[in-house]
Amino acid sequence: MSEMLVLGDEALALGAIDAGLGVAYGYPGTPSTEILEFIQKYAKANNSEIIARWCTNEKTAYEGTVGVSYAGKRSLVTMKHVGLNVAADAFMNSALLEINGGLVLAVADDPGMHSSQNEQDSRYYANFANIICLEPRNHQETYDMTIEAYRISELFHIPVMIKMVTRLSHSRSVITRIDSLPIKDLGTAKDKLKWMALPALSRNNWKELLEKQKTFLEYSIDSKFNTLKINKNFKEFGVITTGLGGNYFFENIDDLENKPSHLHIAVYPVPLKQIKELAAAVDSLIVVEEGYPFVEKMLNGIISETLPVHGKLDGTLPPSGELNPDSVRLALGLAPRVSQEVKIGILPGRPPQLCVGCPHADSFHALNAALENYDESIVTGDIGCYALGALPPHSAIETLLCMGASIGMARGASEAGRKHVVASIGDGTFLHSGVTALIDAASANTNMTLMIMDNSTTAMTGMQDTIMTSPMIKNIVLACGVAPEHLRELKVLPKNHEENTQIMKEEIEYEGLSVIITLRECIHVVGKVRGVIK
Amino acid sequence: MADKYDIILSGVGGQGVLSVAAVISIAAMKDGYTLRQSEVHGMAQRGGAVLAHMRISKTVIASDLIPMGCADVVLSMEPMESLRYVNFLKPEGILISAAAPYENIPDYPDLEGIHKQIESLKRSRIIDAKALAKEAGTMKAVNMVMVGALSSQLNIREESIVEAVKEIFASKGEKIVAANLKAVELGKKTGAEL
């Protein structure tokens, strides 16, 4: 037993480590990144045999962990919520395999979109795949649930999801640890028929997964993480909370004259028995969920149609963004707390921006200059620091969809008849999922220019090493079928601005596919090497 | 003094807000507090506004976020940023801000007006943290001046703060540790005059 001050992400990492983790894979993405980073640091500092590696994308990471499970070791795969879209093919099908070594999927949602393009709720994925999801709301629960997730993954032979959110992932608190278990090795799975998703076999495996649902429900009903407290003396309303909604309920409970009956749901599938028990004890329900109204929508069909339900669907709580102690306070019928005020108009925002000296700024500067005199041009953008190129003073990119989409979208825009179409993407994101779209463009010699901004790191998420170094990226581009004379490498420095602009112009005017790699290390990588930034 | 403090820490990415949180966290733990400290990573750190919620208590803390009207202190590395969070302050809460602006936006408001607004609060203090950091021996210790000012408002032992600063800066050598300790001391003296 020992105490530690950790981030929520680190509590999850420690839970996996202490449960006898063998291998962890992931793709960096806020707010999930610190899970794998912590395991890497831990393994190094403790001379541990645990393997923890960043992968090309979430799908390859997920597939890797399925391989680890097949081979018999406990594995962890980490990603942000939208990363699970990338890994969804492997994830959905893995639910039909007979998981051997415990497989835990740690996925971190970002309600409020602090650093994401949407606020999708991963509980729908767990429900979609018919597996168990555990949703912690504090650090100790994160740690304990991760250890429990390995137990039930091996007990029920399914992948188990742990759903985190930004406010927990990036909050620090103290946990109490058990002694670490040694790395567990169950040996390679014996029944191969349970590991091949052939239609004939999948039909049977799917039936078995559906039959297991009853067991999962019993598990959820019996779980200590789902808590129900009935107050027979107060019937006006009862409360169902999930995730951090539970914390915000407890933050306000002292101010409620009558303590309402309360069910906190942390284990999915939802515990039907407790929901019915609560519904029978109250005259109405308030549902407080961090994320989508997932449980709220499910209630119709579980409880009587005549029982009024209040939550995100009727506007009792805001339908978008994060919950907070104040929005939940109002939903519970309490008056706002008294606070201080100043008489000042709206303060100007202070949005994030590219760092002073950032090479991306020079890339955008040259690109803007190259495009200046055309009547028509389109610049598609991608996910990374350089998404900030959308903002002034750069205002260089026009679109953002998902990882790698700049290239596919540029191809589509070009083939729709537009001229001077440029895709802009970073080296990490290009390798993540841009390269496949480049192959598409090369196959048709699409008239477009791809600008790969190679800063030799995964900067946005905190300088993780890219999966491949700069010279190799050039080889990949050529191997995709790009003509060597239309692959140009530019060193992006202010002093090269005129020359770079000219070369960009040449390639943008070339009727066919061209690729420009703009090279210069992220200023933080330079700092790291010189020991300035840690 | 109370057994529970809710503190809003604010500033701009790169000003060392999270180091302030780290020192207070470590010191509070040494004094037997439990804590929850919510911070911002990722995109928001690129020169954007930074906000950290820090809650220390001798009893269980439910929420990572501080409710409106509950903060004992808003401590800000930057004056305009401090004003964003005034509605977190409880009626008797105090706002402490460093005096110097961080002007990385084109429409930064009139500084005098900002300072006036801060001074209009019932309890507030603007600290010339840059001058005190310089006096302590390193301009990098502005955030430790603010740690000192904050500590003057909390029931945390001085020894615990000193140990926490030593732990955090140990790898940077004795000279840096000494300068940062001096910064804390100067900040505390100024804060205690409140």
Chai-1 contact restraints between the chains, C-beta under 6 A:
chainA,res_idxA,chainB,res_idxB,connection_type,confidence,min_distance_angstrom,max_distance_angstrom,comment,restraint_id
A,T30,B,H41,contact,1.0,0.0,6.0,A-B,restraint_1
A,T30,B,G42,contact,1.0,0.0,6.0,A-B,restraint_2
A,S115,B,G42,contact,1.0,0.0,6.0,A-B,restraint_3
A,S115,B,M43,contact,1.0,0.0,6.0,A-B,restraint_4
A,R167,B,S38,contact,1.0,0.0,6.0,A-B,restraint_5
A,R167,B,D64,contact,1.0,0.0,6.0,A-B,restraint_6
A,H170,B,E39,contact,1.0,0.0,6.0,A-B,restraint_7
A,H170,B,H41,contact,1.0,0.0,6.0,A-B,restraint_8
A,S171,B,R36,contact,1.0,0.0,6.0,A-B,restraint_9
A,S171,B,S38,contact,1.0,0.0,6.0,A-B,restraint_10
A,S171,B,D64,contact,1.0,0.0,6.0,A-B,restraint_11
A,R172,B,Q37,contact,1.0,0.0,6.0,A-B,restraint_12
A,S173,B,R36,contact,1.0,0.0,6.0,A-B,restraint_13
A,V174,B,T34,contact,1.0,0.0,6.0,A-B,restraint_14
A,N247,B,A62,contact,1.0,0.0,6.0,A-B,restraint_15
A,N247,B,S63,contact,1.0,0.0,6.0,A-B,restraint_16
A,Y248,B,S63,contact,1.0,0.0,6.0,A-B,restraint_17
A,F250,B,A62,contact,1.0,0.0,6.0,A-B,restraint_18
A,E251,B,A62,contact,1.0,0.0,6.0,A-B,restraint_19
A,E251,B,S63,contact,1.0,0.0,6.0,A-B,restraint_20
A,N324,B,L65,contact,1.0,0.0,6.0,A-B,restraint_21
A,P325,B,S63,contact,1.0,0.0,6.0,A-B,restraint_22
A,P325,B,L65,contact,1.0,0.0,6.0,A-B,restraint_23
A,P325,B,P67,contact,1.0,0.0,6.0,A-B,restraint_24
A,D326,B,P67,contact,1.0,0.0,6.0,A-B,restraint_25
A,D326,B,M68,contact,1.0,0.0,6.0,A-B,restraint_26
A,R337,B,M68,contact,1.0,0.0,6.0,A-B,restraint_27
A,R337,B,G69,contact,1.0,0.0,6.0,A-B,restraint_28
A,V338,B,G69,contact,1.0,0.0,6.0,A-B,restraint_29
A,V338,B,P91,contact,1.0,0.0,6.0,A-B,restraint_30
A,S339,B,M68,contact,1.0,0.0,6.0,A-B,restraint_31
A,S339,B,G69,contact,1.0,0.0,6.0,A-B,restraint_32
A,S339,B,N87,contact,1.0,0.0,6.0,A-B,restraint_33
A,Q340,B,V86,contact,1.0,0.0,6.0,A-B,restraint_34
A,Q340,B,L89,contact,1.0,0.0,6.0,A-B,restraint_35
A,V342,B,L83,contact,1.0,0.0,6.0,A-B,restraint_36
A,V342,B,V86,contact,1.0,0.0,6.0,A-B,restraint_37
A,V342,B,Q117,contact,1.0,0.0,6.0,A-B,restraint_38
A,I344,B,Q117,contact,1.0,0.0,6.0,A-B,restraint_39
A,L347,B,R84,contact,1.0,0.0,6.0,A-B,restraint_40
A,P348,B,I105,contact,1.0,0.0,6.0,A-B,restraint_41
A,P348,B,D107,contact,1.0,0.0,6.0,A-B,restraint_42
A,R350,B,G48,contact,1.0,0.0,6.0,A-B,restraint_43
A,R350,B,A49,contact,1.0,0.0,6.0,A-B,restraint_44
A,R350,B,I105,contact,1.0,0.0,6.0,A-B,restraint_45
A,P351,B,G48,contact,1.0,0.0,6.0,A-B,restraint_46
A,P352,B,M43,contact,1.0,0.0,6.0,A-B,restraint_47
A,P352,B,A44,contact,1.0,0.0,6.0,A-B,restraint_48
A,P352,B,R46,contact,1.0,0.0,6.0,A-B,restraint_49
A,P352,B,G47,contact,1.0,0.0,6.0,A-B,restraint_50
A,P352,B,G48,contact,1.0,0.0,6.0,A-B,restraint_51
A,Q353,B,R46,contact,1.0,0.0,6.0,A-B,restraint_52
A,Q353,B,G47,contact,1.0,0.0,6.0,A-B,restraint_53
